[in-house]
Amino acid sequence: MLREKYEDEIEQIISRYPVRRSALLPLLNLAQREEGYVSETAMKEIARILRLTPPQVYEVVTFYTMLTLKPIGEFHIQVCKSLMCALVGSDNLLEWLHARLGIRPGQTTPDRLFTLSTVECLASCGTGPMMQVNDDYYERLTEEKVDRILADLKRDGNSPLKSGPFMLPEPQAVRD
């Protein structure tokens, strides 16, 4: 399936690496971009392409939080649960999101718009509580900011409140 549709791109990806196995993450990203998640069929095909076993591919998919084994919502909300974020309110953030969206970590809204996950350390320890939505960071979150972000995402598919990734060193306006 992937090979037929993306043969040139797959060969181009593999050609960038002296060790064939090193193309695993880019090929998994390609599969996820195609299907919205990494299916068992895609894992088996990638294993064949890279001359790996399916369990070798599966262990990589399950290690990285950026890869998913089942379809997720259009907006993947990942809340940092590291100690630093927990100390400044990540549990409250999860409760706010539950109250607004009606879902818990590991669940997706019925309209398939939002999926909520918890992750360990998003490397923004000084700006918690924070969350990542798809590839964008949202830091120093309050209930008001969360409400605005969710409304922006529903309405526009984007929010101007995103801060990165990585907002340090902070602009003066953010500190005030």
QUIGINOR-V864064 format. One line per field, one symbol per residue. phi: phi as a letter, one per 30 degrees, with the letter a starting at -180 (. if undefined). psi: psi as a letter, one per 20 degrees, with the letter a starting at -180 (. if undefined). A space follows every 10 residues. Layout:
phi = ???
psi = ???
//
This chain:
phi = .deddbeddd ddddddcdce eddedddddd ddddcjacdd ddddddeddc icdedddedd dddcddcbcb ebdecccccd cdeddddcjd ddeddedddd cibcejcbde didbbcbcbc hcibddbddb bcchcccbbh dbedddeded dddddciabd ddbldicddd deeddd
psi = gggghkgggg hgghiiphog hijgghhhgg ghhgiirorh ggggghgggj lrqhhhgghg gigpiiqqiq qrrhoooopp krgghhhjkh ggghhghghh ikqrpirqqh jkgpppqqrp ojllhikrqr qpodjqqorl qrgggggggg gggggijqpi iqjbqniqqq qhhhh.
//
